[in-house]
Amino acid sequence: VTNTVTITVLPTPSAIAITSAPSSICAGGVATLVATGGSIPVAQTILSENFNAGIGTFTSTTLSSSAPQNWAPQVNGYSYSFTPHTGSVSGFMMANSDVGGSGSTANTQLISPSFSTVGFNNLSLNFKEYLNNSNTAAAVEISDNNFVTSTILRNNFTSDIGTASVFNNSTLAIPESFNNKANVKIRFRFESAWGYWW
């Protein structure tokens, strides 16, 4: 389960300028050097989605055995398996392998819109989640070529993350190789054979 996906970046520091006073001196003389610039702007958010209006700007793939297993918008308080999911203060997206029953397979992806990291560095991905895991591939991936190739930011096969009442605040560092890219996307890939949900 994911809620409020945010990409936060630290912009590149401003240029450094060095001046001297006086501007010219004789051999053996002394000049004062003054450096200005090099300031680091505050962190900026370049992509944010809270899923209050359904899937919002994201898209999803629907390759599961049954439609209810694919990523779908839910409201805070949604109940499944007698458990209310109240860990979100807003809407959230949920992929549910369990709902398909024995013999079913979930295979679905939640994909962000394209965003630019040109001029930014120190990128991170922040999101809230509840992963109720049973032999599940719950991967967070990034790509700068529409997922012809991708880099796994995190893959989880065995551990639960968060709870239905307290979604975990997760932060993943984005590799430097994705700095200064014009077409970056994030995806949440969920694959499970009659496992649980995310």
C-alpha positions as CSV (number, residue, x, y, z in Angstrom):
1,V,0.0,0.0,0.0
2,T,1.5,3.3,-0.9
3,N,0.3,6.8,-0.1
4,T,1.9,10.2,-0.9
5,V,4.7,9.4,-3.2
6,T,7.2,12.3,-3.2
7,I,10.5,12.9,-5.0
8,T,12.7,15.3,-3.0
9,V,15.9,16.8,-4.3
10,L,18.7,19.2,-3.3
11,P,19.5,21.6,-6.1
12,T,23.1,22.0,-7.2
13,P,24.9,24.8,-5.2
14,S,25.2,28.2,-6.8
15,A,28.4,29.1,-8.6
16,I,31.4,30.2,-6.5
17,A,33.1,33.5,-7.4
18,I,36.4,34.6,-6.0
19,T,37.6,38.2,-6.0
20,S,40.7,39.8,-4.6
21,A,41.4,43.2,-3.1
22,P,43.4,44.8,-4.4
23,S,42.9,43.2,-7.9
24,S,46.6,43.3,-8.7
25,I,49.7,43.3,-6.4
26,C,53.5,43.2,-6.7
27,A,55.6,40.1,-6.0
28,G,55.6,39.4,-2.3
29,G,52.5,41.5,-1.7
30,V,49.3,40.4,0.1
31,A,45.8,40.4,-1.2
32,T,42.6,39.4,0.5
33,L,40.5,36.8,-1.4
34,V,36.7,36.8,-0.9
35,A,34.6,33.8,-2.0
36,T,30.9,34.3,-2.6
37,G,28.2,31.8,-3.7
38,G,28.2,28.1,-3.1
39,S,24.9,28.4,-1.3
40,I,22.7,25.3,-1.2
41,P,19.0,26.0,-1.7
42,V,16.5,24.2,0.5
43,A,15.2,20.8,-0.6
44,Q,12.6,20.9,-3.3
45,T,9.9,18.5,-4.3
46,I,9.7,17.7,-8.0
47,L,6.9,15.1,-7.9
48,S,4.2,14.5,-5.4
49,E,1.0,12.4,-5.5
50,N,-1.3,11.7,-2.5
51,F,-3.9,9.6,-4.4
52,N,-6.8,11.6,-3.0
53,A,-8.3,11.7,-6.5
54,G,-7.7,8.0,-7.3
55,I,-4.6,7.1,-9.3
56,G,-3.9,10.7,-10.0
57,T,-1.0,11.3,-12.4
58,F,0.2,7.7,-12.2
59,T,-0.6,4.8,-14.5
60,S,-0.9,1.1,-13.8
61,T,-0.5,-2.2,-15.7
62,T,-3.1,-4.9,-15.3
63,L,-1.6,-8.3,-15.9
64,S,-3.0,-10.1,-12.9
65,S,-5.2,-13.2,-13.0
66,S,-8.2,-11.0,-11.9
67,A,-8.8,-7.3,-12.0
68,P,-9.2,-6.8,-8.2
69,Q,-5.6,-7.9,-7.7
70,N,-4.2,-4.9,-9.7
71,W,-3.3,-1.6,-8.2
72,A,-6.5,0.2,-7.3
73,P,-7.3,3.4,-5.4
74,Q,-8.8,2.9,-1.9
75,V,-9.9,5.4,0.8
76,N,-8.5,5.6,4.3
77,G,-10.4,3.2,6.4
78,Y,-10.9,0.6,3.6
79,S,-11.4,-2.8,5.1
80,Y,-10.1,-6.1,3.7
81,S,-9.9,-9.4,5.5
82,F,-11.7,-7.8,8.5
83,T,-8.9,-5.3,8.9
84,P,-9.5,-1.6,8.4
85,H,-6.6,0.1,6.7
86,T,-6.4,3.4,8.6
87,G,-2.7,4.2,8.2
88,S,-3.3,6.8,5.5
89,V,-4.7,10.3,6.2
90,S,-5.9,10.4,2.6
91,G,-6.4,7.9,-0.2
92,F,-3.9,5.2,-1.1
93,M,-3.2,2.6,-3.8
94,M,-3.4,-1.1,-3.1
95,A,-2.4,-4.2,-5.0
96,N,-4.0,-7.3,-3.5
97,S,-2.8,-10.8,-4.5
98,D,-4.9,-12.5,-1.8
99,V,-8.3,-11.4,-3.2
100,G,-7.7,-13.6,-6.3
101,G,-7.9,-16.9,-4.3
102,S,-5.9,-20.1,-4.7
103,G,-4.1,-20.5,-8.0
104,S,-4.2,-16.8,-8.9
105,T,-1.3,-14.6,-9.6
106,A,-0.9,-10.9,-9.1
107,N,1.4,-9.0,-11.6
108,T,0.8,-5.3,-11.6
109,Q,2.8,-2.1,-11.7
110,L,2.1,1.4,-10.5
111,I,4.1,3.9,-12.6
112,S,4.8,7.6,-12.0
113,P,4.6,10.2,-14.7
114,S,7.9,11.3,-16.2
115,F,9.8,14.0,-14.3
116,S,13.1,15.8,-14.8
117,T,16.1,15.9,-12.4
118,V,18.1,18.3,-14.6
119,G,20.0,20.7,-12.3
120,F,19.3,18.5,-9.2
121,N,21.4,16.1,-7.1
122,N,21.0,14.2,-3.8
123,L,17.6,12.8,-4.8
124,S,15.4,10.7,-2.6
125,L,12.0,9.0,-2.9
126,N,9.7,9.2,0.1
127,F,6.4,7.3,0.5
128,K,4.1,5.7,3.1
129,E,3.4,2.0,2.8
130,Y,2.0,-1.1,4.3
131,L,3.3,-4.4,2.9
132,N,1.6,-7.5,4.2
133,N,4.1,-10.0,2.7
134,S,4.0,-13.6,1.8
135,N,6.6,-14.7,-0.8
136,T,6.0,-11.4,-2.7
137,A,8.1,-9.4,-5.1
138,A,7.3,-5.9,-3.9
139,A,9.9,-3.9,-5.8
140,V,10.5,-0.1,-6.1
141,E,12.4,0.6,-9.4
142,I,13.6,3.7,-11.3
143,S,14.4,4.2,-15.0
144,D,15.4,7.0,-17.4
145,N,14.4,5.1,-20.5
146,N,10.7,4.1,-19.9
147,F,11.8,0.9,-18.2
148,V,13.7,-0.6,-21.2
149,T,16.2,-1.0,-18.3
150,S,15.7,-0.2,-14.7
151,T,17.5,0.0,-11.3
152,I,16.0,-1.7,-8.3
153,L,15.8,0.8,-5.4
154,R,14.4,-1.9,-3.1
155,N,13.1,-5.4,-3.5
156,N,11.3,-7.1,-0.6
157,F,10.5,-10.8,-0.6
158,T,10.1,-11.8,3.1
159,S,9.4,-8.9,5.4
160,D,6.3,-7.0,6.4
161,I,6.6,-3.2,6.3
162,G,4.3,-1.1,8.4
163,T,0.9,-2.1,9.6
164,A,-2.7,-1.5,8.5
165,S,-3.1,1.2,11.1
166,V,0.4,2.7,10.9
167,F,1.8,2.9,7.4
168,N,5.6,3.1,7.3
169,N,7.4,6.2,6.2
170,S,9.9,4.9,3.7
171,T,12.8,6.9,2.2
172,L,15.0,5.4,-0.5
173,A,18.1,7.1,-1.9
174,I,18.1,7.6,-5.7
175,P,21.5,6.8,-7.3
176,E,23.6,9.6,-8.6
177,S,23.3,8.1,-12.1
178,F,19.8,9.6,-12.2
179,N,20.9,13.2,-11.6
180,N,20.5,15.5,-14.6
181,K,18.1,13.3,-16.5
182,A,15.1,14.7,-18.4
183,N,12.8,11.6,-18.4
184,V,12.8,9.7,-15.1
185,K,10.1,7.4,-13.8
186,I,9.5,5.4,-10.6
187,R,7.4,2.2,-10.5
188,F,6.1,0.0,-7.7
189,R,6.1,-3.6,-9.1
190,F,4.0,-6.2,-7.3
191,E,4.1,-9.9,-8.2
192,S,2.7,-12.6,-6.0
193,A,1.1,-16.0,-6.4
194,W,-1.9,-15.9,-4.0
195,G,0.2,-14.0,-1.4
196,Y,-0.9,-10.9,0.5
197,W,-1.1,-7.2,-0.4
198,W,0.8,-3.9,-0.6
